[in-house]
């Protein structure tokens, strides 16, 4: 029993890289890392770095997690288990710290303290009310005149600004009606697959602002960069994920599985830009350029 317990301990402490390497090199189906690299369109040295735990070799955490998920799926492992272990190794999931409960000092009852500090002198209040009544009775003419002037100002305000408020309400109703008409006209594309998650780098804008919409049929890596070559979005997207391309000039896209992407332009589905497993780089994300692909039947 002691020997079995000693053999199980190192298996529980296995790293994410060791899980990937063992899945690739053991069992009945042993595979070469170069073959998997070509299949996933991921550099071979990145996969080697994952197996060896050399995460600094891969530039960003999002690439590490994306490559590891694709690698785990290809090897038949549970991708969520591998990603969870990898996040612990990268320090992305900090350990929970137990907060010590501090004893709060006893608070004095507010009601009791109020009773001790607030003491009403009812005689003073009574005298003040009597004096106010005498003052109003003596100068009632001035109070009546002031009240009449106030009522006259209110009547004039209603007459002058009543028509203006009516016009403003009509204008507001027209704006609401126009907005409702626009919302009815602008509809989301009739996607061929159930939407899993919507991706948009600008959360302040509605989806209807994007003329180009992508939906991914299979799990694949996608990147989009601006005219200066700066990456504005790079991620491994899962089946059903939707990405709304920003309305900017000179955007370029890179697809590692061009045949697994549905391209919608102005609500119309285009033909596939490539075959399954085919990699496409430098693809113009301009609506006019994409329309050159032709529309799907």
N, C-alpha and C positions, 0 to 999 in steps of 0.2 A: 504494500500500500504506500510506503514511503517513497519507493522508486517511482511509482506512477504519479504521485503528487509533485515530485521534483521535475518530471518530464513535462507536466502540464503548465508549470509556471512560466517558462520562456515563451510558450505559444500565446499566453495571454498578453505578454508584453511585446508582441511582434509589431513592427512599425508598418505604416501604410506602404512604404516602398518594398518592404519584404513581402507583404501580402501580394503585391503586383508581380514581383519577381517569382515567387513560389507558384502563383497561378499560371505563369507563362512557361516555367521550366520543369514543372512536375506534372504527374498524371499521365494519362494515355495520349493527350494531345499537346505535345511540346511544340512551341512556335518560336521562330526567329524574330528578334526585335526589329530588324530591318523590314521584314514583311508587314508587321503591324504598323510601322511608321508610314509606309507607303499607303496602306489601306486607310489610315485615319488622317492622312495629309498633315502629320505632325513630324517635326524634325526628330531624327533618330537620337541625337544627343540630348534632346529634352526628355525623351522617354528613359534614357539611361540615367539622367539626373534624378528623375522621379524614383527609379528603383534604388538608387544609391543614397537617397535622402539629401542630395546636393541641391537644395531648393534655391540657393542664391544664384545658381546658374541661369534660372528662368527669371525674366525681368520683373514680373508683377504677380501678386497673389491671385488675381483673377485668372491669369493664364495657368498658374499651377493647378488651381481647383478645376478649371475647365478641361485641361489635358488629362488630369487624373480621373475625372468622371468618365470621359470618353474611353480612356484606357481600361477602366474597371468594367464598363459595359461590354467592351470587346472581349475581355477575358472571362466574362460570365460571373463576375463578382457583384456583390451588392454595392452599387455606387454610393448610396447614402452612408453606409458603414465606413467605406474608404474615405469619403469626404469629411465625415465627423472626426475620424482619427487624425486626418491630415490637418484639420483646423486646430486640434489640440497641439500638434507638433509645431505648427506655425505661430502659436500663441494668439490665434484669432478668437478663442473662447477662453477668457480668463477664469481662473478658479474663483469660486464663490468665497467671499470672506464673511465669516460670521460676525455679525455686529453685536457688540456687548450692550446689553440693555442697561441704560443708566436710570438710576432711581430718581424720579422727579421729586423735587421738594414738595412738601405738603402745601397746598394753596389754601389760603384763608377764604372762607365763604364770602362771596361778593355781597350777598344779601345782608349778611351780618355786618360787614364793614360799612355798607351803605346806611344801615340803620344807625350806626354809631356816628357817622359824619354828617348826615343830612337831617336837619331839624327844621320843620316848617313853622313859621310864625304866622298863624292864621289871622291874627289881628292886623298885621301889616298888609296882607293881601286884601282884606276887607276894606281897609281905609283907602288903598290904591284904587279899587273898583269904584268906591263912592266918589272920589275926586274926579275920576274919568267921566262918570255920569254927569256931574255938575258942569264940567268943562264943555261936554258935547251939548248940553241943554242951553248953555249961555251963548255958544257960537253955532247954533244949528243952521243959521242962514248960510254961513260959509261952507258947511259940510254939504248942504243940499245943492248949492251952486256947483261945487266940485263934482258931485255925483252926476249932475245934469250934463256938465261938460264932458265927463268921461263917457256917458252914454251916447252923446252926439258924435264923439270921435269914433266910437265903435260902429255906429250906423254908417258914417261916411266911409269907413274902411271896408265894410261889407259891400257897399255899393260900388266903390272904385275897383276893388280887387276881386270881386265876385266873378265878373266876366273874364278876367285874366286867368283865374284858377280854372274856370270851365274850359278855356282854350288849352291850358296846359294839360288838363286831364284828357282832352280829346287827342292831343298830340302824343301823350304817353300811351294811350290805347292803340294808336296807329303804329307806334314803334313796336309795341308788344305783338301786334298782329303780324307785322313784317318779319319780326324775329321768329315767330312760330312758323311762318311760311318758309323761311330759309332753313329752319331745322327740319321741316318735313322734306324739303328738296334734298338736303345733304344727308345721305344715309351711308352707313358703313357697308363696305363690299360684302357680297354674298359669299362668304368664305366657304371653301369646300370641306374644311375640317373644323371640329369644335375648337373654339378659342380657349387655350390654356391660360395664357398670361399676355397682357399687352405691354410692350416696351416702348417708351418714349423719353428722350433725353430732356425734353422741355415739358414739364408737368403742367405749366401754366396754360398751355395752348390745348384746345380741343383736338380730337382726332381728325375732325373735318378739315383742319388746316393743311394736312399732308395730302399731296396729290399722288405720292407713290407709297404703297403699303405692301409689305412683304409678309407672307405666312409660310412657316417652315413645316414641311411634311415629315421630315426625319430629323433626328438629333444631328446638328452640324454646327461648325464654327463660322462666325460671320464678323467682318470688320468693315467700318466705314470711316473714311478720313476726308479732311477738307482739302482745299486747293494747295495748302502749304505742306501736305503730307502728315498733318497732325491727326492722330486717331481720336475720334469723338465718340465712338462706340465699338466695343470689341468684346464678344461673349460667345459662349457655346449655348445655342438655343435649342429647346426641346420641341418635340412634335406638338403642333398646335399653337406655338408662340407666334405673336404678331409684332412687327416692328414698323413704326411710322417714320418714314424718311423725312428729315427737315426740309423745308422749302428754301434751300440754299444752292448757290451756283457752284459748279465744278466739284461736286462731291463724287468720290470714287469708292466702289465697294469691292470686297474680296470674299469669295464664297468657296469653301472647301468641298461643297457638294451642290453644284449648281443645279442639278436635276431634281433636287428635293425642295425647291423654293418656288412658291406661287408669287408672281409679280402682278400687282394690281395698279393700274394708272387711271386716275379719274373714274374709279369704280368699275373698270373693265379689266378682265383677266387676259394677260398676254401669254404667248407661247413660252415654253421652257427655254431658258438661256443656255442649257447644256444637258448632258446626260447624268445619270446617277453616278456619283463618285467622281465626277469631273470637277477640277478646280478651275475657278475663273478669278483673275486678278485685274485690277484697274477698270472695273466695269463702271461706266458713267451712270449716275443715278438721276440724270436729267430726264424729266417725263418725255420730252420729244425724242431723246436718244433711245430710250427704252421702247417707245412705240415702234421703232424700226424692227423690233422682233416680230411684230405682227400679233394680231389678236387670236386667242384660242378659239377653236371651233365650238 
